[in-house]
Structure formats: structure tokens, C-alpha cells
Amino acid sequence: MNPEFPVYSFKLEYFDEPAELVRPYYLTYRTERGEIEIFDIRNHRPFLKRTVLHNIQIKDLYVGNKLLINGRQYDVVDIADSFTRDAFSSTMQHTYAMLKPGYYQYLGEALDRIYQSGLVVANLQLGCISRSTASKFYAEHQGKSFYEQLVSYITSGPIFALELVGPNAISKWRELIGPTNLDNAKRDAPTSLRAMYARSTTENFAHGSDSPASAEREIGLIFGKRSVNLISKISNSTLCVIKPHAIKSGLAGKIIMEITHAGFQITGAMMTKLNLETASEFYDVYRGVANEFVDMCKEISSGSVIALELSGDGDYLNEFRQLCGPYDVPVAKAIRPNSIRAKYGLNKVQNAVHCTDLYDDAQLECEYFFTLLANE
């Protein structure tokens, strides 16, 4: 092996619905040209010869992620060899990040800092946690004078729960949020998230795991046991979906800032992945209408999306459509240069966001993500 261009190996699983079987595979990633190949473990034969897939980069290769490869969705379930494990143990660290109650309007600012730091968001949910979950989360503080205050605050409203992945993720996120004590944050880290947005030392904007063991425990408690009760209004709201190309380019935070600064309220949020089947189901209203239908399905299923349920005043749906701009990016740049698509879109397919077109469709689209997909 050329040490300049290492080769990494991972274990994948694919659920074959017709056969009701979980099929295991090895994925090999060759860094020299960004090529992948897949080996069928069950049948002892190559399944996919060396090829370059532009929707899969080295930062996508971590346990727990889902990869869309030629229309099939695979789960990355493990690292396949000791070389890869040693290499990724330091470069692909996981941490738990949480925006505490009362700070939903700063999600965009937090995400923008996260992406600028080189970290990847592997999971994101807006919801509430129970007192039982909060007690387990803060178990190390039981018996301390501030324990009851912590539990009461963290269960007082919705939180944003995030799983972050990347080199030194634990220390990077803790550096971004700053010292726990608000006075110390303002003095020692004036540009940190806590210094800029926190209201007090108790209501100090965010939480970050302090060690690999804590990160594993907290991620397992919050995401592994589905402890976050997702919230959404469903009615009297509209849907925004931030597309994979925008997320991979680190633009999700900037897009969400455009939305919240325009006065829209986030009433539901989740990161998820669609496959070609669910993508075509979601986009079914455009079948036979949009010439780009097939490419639209391929794009929205090419990686993670962030679904946002939004509410606002007055004619909120059409006002949000205006904020998004025309779906054809050159047209958006010409007639609505300050719109989201004009600023962050590339073309008709990779146009940064999907937004609900009609009031009649709004509830159905919100239900599709926050009821159907959320409960799968």
C-alpha cells in the first residue's frame, strides 16, 4: 500500500426488502483517485468494480452513516480492518451537541460555525426530552445543588440535538461554544457562541460532550434510544428541505440564517435521508410535469437533507416561496438576486432548497417528513 494514498475498508449492510434479508458487503475506498469498490460477502464475489461516485467523499465514511450507491441505500455498520480503525479513530471523532431550550432562532449561526470548523452534522432533531431522559443525561450531577435546576431547564422546551463528526470533534465544538460560565465566556472567548447568545450560566446556549466516553453515552442515550420526541405543528405551516449539495458545501447554516432572519419560525426540524423510492414518492406531484423529475429525485436522495417545518404571519407560504426565489437559478439571479436559490443554488436541480408550492400541499409535505419518515 502506498502510504501517500491509503486504502480504507468498511462493512456495509443493505436491507433487501423483497427477500427480507440483510445483505453484508465490504466497501473499499481508494484515496488516490477517490474510487470505491464493493465486495459481496455472502456470495464471495465483486459487486461493484472500481468507480468514482461524486456523492461519496471520505468525510461520508463513518459508522452510522447511510450511503446512496447506484440507487441503493447502504448502512455503514463497522470498520473492516485495523488500519482503517487506527486511521479513523483520531480523524473521525463523534460528539454530541445540543442547543438548549429558547435558542431555536440561532440554529443557523451554530450550524455555520460547525461547518466552517470542518465538522460534519451526522444527525439533527428538534424535539423535547422527558424528565427521565434528562435525569439520565445529567446523572453525574445528581446530588449537586444545581442538579434540579439543570433538569428543569433542559425539559422546559424543545432542544436541538445534534451529532457531529470530524477531526477532534469534541474539542472543536467545545471551543466553538466557549466556557460554561457566561462571565468567563465573555471575558476569555468573546466570539464564542455562549458569549454572543447565552442568557446566563444555567441557560448557557449549548452543551458539548467533554470526552469520547461521554460522547458515546450521550449519543446513545439521545439518538440510539430515540429519546427526542420530535415536535411539529403539521397544520398552518410550510416545508423547506435543504438539499444534499447545499449541505455538503457547508451552506445549511447560512440558508437557515436567511430563513430565521426573515422572520420565519422553525417549528420542526430533522435530518434524514431519502432513497430513490421515497424521493419519487415525495416528488410525485411533479411527475410528468417537471422535465427534471428524474434528476430531482437523484439529487434529493444523494445524501442527507434537513427538513424544516416553518410557520409565520400572514401569507407565510407564498412569502417563503419568494424568499426561496424561482427554482431556475439563472432566473432567480436575474429577478430575485437576494433569494436563497440565487445565492446558494447551482441549477434547476441543485437549487439549494425545496419549498412547498401550494397551501393544499403543505400539510401533506410536512406529514411526509415529520410523521411518515420520522417514524420509520
N, C-alpha and C positions, 0 to 999 in steps of 0.2 A: 504494500500500500504506500502510495506517495504521501508523506506526512503533510505536504503543502495542500493536497486536495483529499482530505479524509472521506471515507465512505461510512455512512451511518445506517443502522438497521433497526427496524421497529416491527412489532407484532400488530397486525390489523385483524379486525373481525367484520364480517358482512352478514347481516341477517337476511337470509333468503326466505322471503315470505311464502311463496308458493310451496316450497319444500319444508317450511317451518324448521330450518336448520341455521345454526350459526357457523359460518364457514371461516376458518382461520387462514391468514396469509402472512408472509413476510414482505415488508417493503424495504427496499434498499435505495438510499439517496446518495448520489454521487455529486460531490460539491464542485468538481472541476467544471462541469457543464450544466449543473442543476438538473441532472437526469434522474428519473426514478425507474425502478423495475419492481415487479410484484411476482412472488412465487406462491403457488397454491400448495399449502402444506398437506391438505387432505389427499390430494391426488398426485403429489410429488412431481410437479411439473411447472414450468414457467407459465405465468398467467398473463403478464404484460411485459413485453420486451422494453429495453431502454428507450425512454422517451422524455421529452421536456414538456411539462404541463405548467403553463404560466400562472395558474391559480394556486399552485402549491410551491411555497418557499420554505426555506429551512426554519423560519420562525413559526411555521404552522405545525412543525413536528414536535408535539409534546403529548404526553399521556393524558387522555380525556378529551382530546380534540376530535372533531369529525372532519373527514376529508372527502370531497366530492371528486371522484375519478371516473371519467367517461360515463357520467350519469348515475353512478352507484355511490352510495354514501357508506364510507367505512369508518369504524371507530378505531382510534389509536389506543390500544389496550395495554401495551407494555413496550419496554425497550428490549431489543432482541439479543444484544451481546454486551460484554463488559466494557469494550472500547467505547461504544456509544453511551453507555451508562456513565462512565467516568467523564466523558466529554460534556455531557448534558447536565450533570449534577450541579455544575457551577454556572453554566451559561443559560439554563432554562429553569430558574427557580420560580416557585409559585408562592404567592402571598394572598392573604385576604384583606380587602379594603372595604371600608363601609363609610358612606356618608350618613350622618346621624339625622334624626328627625328635625324637620324645619329647614333643611338646606337643599331641597329638591331643585331650587332655581339656579344652583351653582354646579349642577351636574356637568354642564358643558365646560366650565372653567376647569373642573377637576380632570375630566377626560382629556382636555387639550394638554394639560401638564403631563398626564400619563403618557400620551402618545409622543410628545416631544422628548420625553426622557428615554424613549426606546423600548418601553414596555408594551405588551400586548394585553388587551382585555379578552379573557377567555370566557367569562360569564358575567352577566349583569341582570339584576332583577330589582324591581321596585315593589316593595310589599311591607308587611308587618310581621313581627315575630312575637311569639307568645311569651308570657312571663316564665313559663317552664324553660323555653329555649334560652331566654335571656339569663336565667339563673345558671344554666349550664355554661353559657358563654363566659360569664363573669365568675365562674366557680372559684378561681384563685383569689378573688377579693372577698369571699364570704367571711363574715366576722369583722370586717373593717368598717369604720364609721361611715364611709361614703358608699358602701355596697348598695343599700336600699335606694339611694339617690340615682346610682348608675342604672339599676334595673328599671326603676320607674321611668327614667328619661328615655331609655332605649326602646321601651314599649309604648311610649306616648304618641307615636305617629309612625308613618311609613319611613323606611330606610332604603337607601340604595346599597345593595350587596354586590360586590364585585370580586372576581378572581383575576389577579394579574399574573402575567408570566413574562420572564425575561431575565437577563443577566442581573444578579444582585437585586432581585425584585423587592425583597424585604427592606433592605437599607434604602433603596431608591425611593420607595413610596413613603417611608418614614421621614426621609429628608424633604420630600415634597410637602408633607403636611406640617412639619415643624414640631417643636417641643410640645408636650402635653399641656403644660402650664401656659395660659394665654399671655401673661406678662412676660414670661421668658421667650415665648414665640415672637412677640412684638419687638423685644429687645435684641434677641440673638438671630432671628430669622424673619426679618420684616416682610420678605416677599413670599413666605410660606403660606399655604392655604389657610392654616389656622390664624396666622397673624392678620390675614386680609379679611377673613369671613366669619371667624368664630365669635360667638356672643359672650362666652365665659369659659372657665376652665372645665366645668362639667359639660356644658353644651359646646364642646370644642371642635365641632365641624366633622371630624372624621376619626376613624380607628384604623390602625395598621398592625398586623402581626409583628411580634417582636423577635421571633426565632423560627427556624424551619419546623420545629415540633409544634409550636403554637399555630403556625400557618396550616399545617396538615390537620390539626384538630379542629380549627375554626372552619376551614373549607369543608371538611367532612360533616361538621355539625350543621352548617348553613345550607350547603348545596347537596351534599351526599344524602342527607335525610329530608331534603325538600322542606326545610323549616320555615322558609319565607312564604307567607300567604300572599300571593300576588294580588294586587289591587287593580281595579279598572272600573270605569263607570259604564262602559259599553254604549249606553244611550247618551244623546246630547254631546257627542264627541266626534272627532275625526281621526284618521290614521295617517301616520307618517312612517315609512320604512326607509332607513338609511341603508343604501345598497353596499354589497361587498367591496366594490372597487374603492368606494369612499372610505370605508373602514380600514382597508389595507393601506391606503395612502395616509392614514392618520388624521382624517378630516372630520371624524364623528363629533369631536368636541366643538370644533368651530361651527359645524352645522347646528348643533343643539344650542349653542350660544345665540345664533341667529334667531332661532325659534323662541327661546325664553326672553331675549331682549325685545322681541316684537310683541310681547305681552301674552303669549300662549302659555297655558299651564299644563305641565306633564301630569296626567292622571293615571298613566300606566306605562310601564317600560319593561322590556325583556330582550335579551339577546338570544337568538335561536338560529337554526339552520334549516333551510328547505331543501328537499331533493327535487328532481325534475317533476315527479308526480305531484307533490304538494305545490310546487311553483305553478304548474299549468292549471291546477285546481284553483289556486288563488287568483290567477290572471284570466280565468275562463271567460270573463265578460269581454276581454279583448281578442279572443279567438275569432279569426275571420274578419276582424275589424282593423287591427294593427298589423301592418306588414312585418313588423319586427317581433311578432309574438314569440317565435321560437328563440330568438336571441335574448328577448326579455326574460324568458324562463331560464335560459342558461346562465345569464348574469346573476339573477337574484338567488340562484341555487349554487353559485360558485364559491360561496364562503359564508361567514357569519353575517347576519343582518341585525340591526337594532330596530325593534318595533316600538313606536311611541304612540300612545293614545293621548290626544290633545284636546283641550277644551278652551273656550274663550268667550268673549262677549259678542253680541250682535250676530252678524252673518259670518261666524267664525270659519266655516268650511271654505267658503269662497275667498275669504281673506287669507286663509292659509295657502290656498292654491295660488293666489297672487304672490305670496311670499316665495313659494317654490319656483314660480315662473313657468313659461312654456316648456313642454317636455323636450322639444328640439333645441339643443343647446345653442347653436348659432343664432336661432331666432331669439332665444332668451337673452343672449349677449347684446343683440341689437335693440330690443324693445324694453327689456327689463334687466339692465346691466347689474343691478344690485340684488337680484334674486338669488336664491340658493343654487339653482341649476346653472345660472350664468357664472357664478363664482367657482363652483366646485364640480360641475358636470363636464363630461368629455364629448358625448354624442347622444343620440336619441336613446340608446340602450343604457349606456353608463352615464346617466344624467343625475347622479348623486342621490336622489330620493324618489320614492313613490309616494303619492298623496291621493287621498280619496277624491273622486271627481264629483260625485253626486250625494246629496243628503240621503237618498234612498239606499245607497250602498254603504254608508258609514257604519251603521250598526253591524252589518254582516261582516265587513272587513275587520272591525275590532273584535268581534266574536271569533273570527277565524284564528287570530293570533292568541288572544287572551283567554279564550275558553277552549277551543279545539286543540291548538298546538301546545298550549301551556299545560294541558292535562295528559298529553301523550306519555 
